[in-house]
């Protein structure tokens, strides 16, 4: 709830003028709507009861004019309400997106892409709906309710005593409903999610389920979830089945009571007949405002939950911040140095990287090898400052990465991540991602280096061939080669390859490395790999094990000095290669 | 996957459903409404008694609620008569009083009294009023009770129907051939079995009752209105076509804007998804500002479309309220006039005002329900299509496999094709002796994984024969065949649940010791113990809390625990580093003495120690032998193997 109020307070500010207009318009509308039964009463008391037809024809047009005014005001109100709610949605979306653009890898991992997308769409939508409702119905409900009560009291205070019984009864029904139904609704949603999850698992895991003869087990699991869901859905719906007729009955019983007691008041001359009819109209209005309020109660918790989730993103400070007074590197050679670098995740028992020191120079290819979880990717992530080292310093171009402007730092890096992600668009669009003004011949050259020229040339549209989001219309190997070409187009002084040769067959892998060797002869190249064959001919190999360097040198050197390296080689090339 | 399903409905279930604020996606078109309706009706057949009872209840409840205002109107007439009667001198007859008034030139009041049931000098007749009001109270209470019963019964009808539908869909999944799952996008399947069923549930729950009662109410109110005063009824009805016209006109425009809003939401989401997924790339390649600029542009476009959609659809409500008010005013004024002229009574005017209010509500409701029904039918059609899909060929059980199979597997002249025109595997023969390890290597698309599909009988062979211990696998049940094989796939499938449960999936009722032993053999024990909850760590939806390699270790542990006679490993260790892989292989060798294994791997180091390496290309075996034999042959395998050691510089120069 607090989150919703805070979010609205800051994002409604630019629209305060519109909000005030909407509220005033709604106020006028409500008062006018409340005034209508009053005029009806007048028609009956002064016109019908006295047989004054002229009076009826005089008041009639007044009433009509009033409704026209109300209608116009309502439409103006909707106009501004839509401007405010949709504008607020746009502003929040923008704030979320811009904030995420500043996030470092740590924040991205914390939230996860799917969650960030849901927040930026569904959660914003919930808040939008809430604001739209607030600015159309929510203001009206209390005005109509309270106004109805005031007018009822004014019309006849004694008759209003009926309200003392009826309104608490209605509120009682609604409160009971809210207390029981809201938690049930929440558990209903959980159960729907649960059953959909079971379904999803049955589809994605169909092979495993059949292979392990677990079809019956899955059916039991499903039946349990299904029966559970059905039971809860029945309870919720039966609860609502009772609530609405109960509210209607209370309202109708109130009308009956009004007519009975009103009859007595009229008979004793304490109230004119027309007021009875006006009173019935007020009761209706009070009833509807209470119904409206009930309806709204449902939206508040939803919007509140969404607002909290949005606030979480907007208020998250990126863990990587730009330096206050950045240092511009003098020599952009792509040189990388690790000085006693330690890195650990918060709460992690042991550091992922432990006191690493090494230097990488222009023109040399350095390979990093090690088992799953030895810290290879983490090491690579420290270079572009996706994470900051928790101890020691990482230097790129002879300047601490934390002292450089992020864009300056990134400018000298050509990154090929483990997941060869491609964007929707043409092949050319993707290749130009790193260098917007690259010429076609530059693109073809990069494709050639990445061993992608042949398959791109074989496509009907060549460079203009469309790539689906994520590159799903290409094979894994093709994606990896395009991702490599994308980095090559940039001609960066520093290449970072994160295990991005894994989907290539051994021959392509070898040719690609050969071409790269020529292409990147003036650059610093870092290759993370699992395959020994990929790194066999690197100028230097760094062997990582459990976050520590357990060997640095060429293949030949390491074969004689590093036992872990020998084990890796033996595991891949066989004992004979080691001997 | 998050983006594959239909967008979430902001309206939510139970509260007006989709499209309440016009935010839902445009309802999909149903291809064959008649057929879908027939199928839906057939599904409701078991509930026909309840539905008949509900219809009777609906009729009763609507009739009572329609008659209510009329009775209250009568009560008001009694009051009004009393007021008029009191104003006249006692002792006169009504006719005398009227004549007197006429004589005094008060013709209008005379008309009024002439049309009313007045006894001069007498006030309100409370005995009659009391009787009428008791009747009104009874009618209202009865109506509410019937309405409750109706909703109660219909909730059962809807929920039971959906319960069975869900169950049938789930049972259907077990009977579908693997081919169906492989040839349909998972996103679409998922959306059929989840979103579409939810949608049908909402339609049944809200739609059926409301459509029934709304229609009955409209008919009932109309009838009573005509009965009370045909003239006023005509006046009241004028606004109805006007309301419908306004709604249709505005809705047609706003629908277009909603479509635009959905299209732009899609574009914007696509952009957000791409920029977030490629976050690191966007940063390093210096595209942050560009990403923001594009976002702002699309965001603004979405804003404009959604503003227009919201505003246009927002007009409907005040426009109808306006027409309702006009109606009210006209009836109040004209009714007042008619009462003074004695044409109808005051109570009838009061009743009429209520009726005209009651009239517009079910009409707008009905319009909303029809929209809901339309989208529900589209969903129903998609679900029925799924239920009508062709099922797996029934097992022909004429034989059985031994309880303790030896693990001798033979493929004899096997032929298979996924598509009729494209033969994939032709004349494939291979024999695995009990206890041997067979490795299958070859380029992508050679048919390696297809062989797994055939061994497991996920697909049926088109020619030849596959046998286990000499028994043709087509002569026994699929379950029997699969009991022989343990399988680990590259795509490590884990379900939401604890690590313990995921490993135990391989063997029902396994003990903790067995689970831990399997995890140790798969070299998963160590990393499991570093997790915060150890074996009780819950894997989330897509098991993103552990790495791909770790997932593979868990599936290997699962297969170890299952301890089947023949083990199939299809790229099972592709994400596991080679050193760990060697350790797993050693553990496997110890655990699986005398067991048969099939190993498919891209990485040659994985299969080097196999007894027989089968090199497959284009669905045929091109080479076969041990690692050393194949190297000596200097063929396909040798080329593949040597390319690992090529010096890139040597080759480039």
Interface residues (C-beta under 8 A of the other chain):
Chain A: X33 X36 X39 X40 X43 X44 X47 X48 X49 X50 X51 X52 X53 X56 X57 X59 X60 X63 X64 X67 X68 X70 X71 X74 X75 X77 X78 X79 X81 X82 X83 X85 X86 X87 X89 X90 X93 X94 X97 X98 X100 X101 X103 X105 X108 X112 X113 X114 X116 X117 X118 X120 X121 X122 X125 X126 X128 X129 X132 X136 X185 X188 X192 X195 X196 X197 X199 X200 X201 X202 X203 X204 X205 X206 X207 X208 X210 X211 X212 X213 X214 X215 X217 X218 X219 X222 X223 X226 X227 X230 X233 X234 X236 X237 X238 X240 X241 X242 X244 X245 X246 X248 X249 X252 X253 X255 X256 X259 X260 X262 X263 X264 X266 X267 X273 X276 X277 X280 X281 X284 X295 X298 X302 X349 X370 X371 X372 X373 X374 X384 X386 X406 X407 X410 X411 X413 X415 X417 X421 X423 X424 X433 X434 X469 X470 X475 X477 X486 X490 X505 X506 X507 X509 X510 X511 X513 X514 X515 X516 X517 X518 X530 X531 X532 X533 X536 X537 X564 X567 X568 X570 X571 X572 X573 X574
Chain B: X2 X3 X7 X8 X10 X12 X13 X14 X15 X21 X23 X65 X68 X72 X75 X76 X78 X79 X80 X82 X83 X86 X106 X108 X109 X111 X112 X123 X124 X126 X129 X130 X133 X136 X137 X140 X141 X143 X144 X145 X147 X148 X151 X152 X154 X155 X156 X158 X159 X160 X162 X163 X166 X167 X170 X171 X173 X174 X178 X181 X186 X189 X190 X193 X194 X198 X201 X205 X265 X268 X269 X270 X272 X273 X274 X275 X276 X277 X278 X279 X280 X281 X282 X283 X284 X285 X286 X287 X288 X291 X292 X295 X296 X299 X300 X302 X303 X306 X307 X310 X311 X314 X315 X317 X318 X319 X321 X322 X325 X326 X328 X329 X330 X332 X333 X336 X337 X339 X340 X341 X346 X350 X353 X357 X443 X444 X456 X458 X478 X479 X482 X483 X485 X486 X487 X489 X493 X495 X496 X505 X506 X508 X527 X530 X541 X544 X547 X549 X550 X555 X558 X562 X575 X576 X577 X578 X579 X580 X581 X582 X603 X604 X605 X608 X627 X640 X643 X644 X645 X646 X647 X648 X649 X651 X652
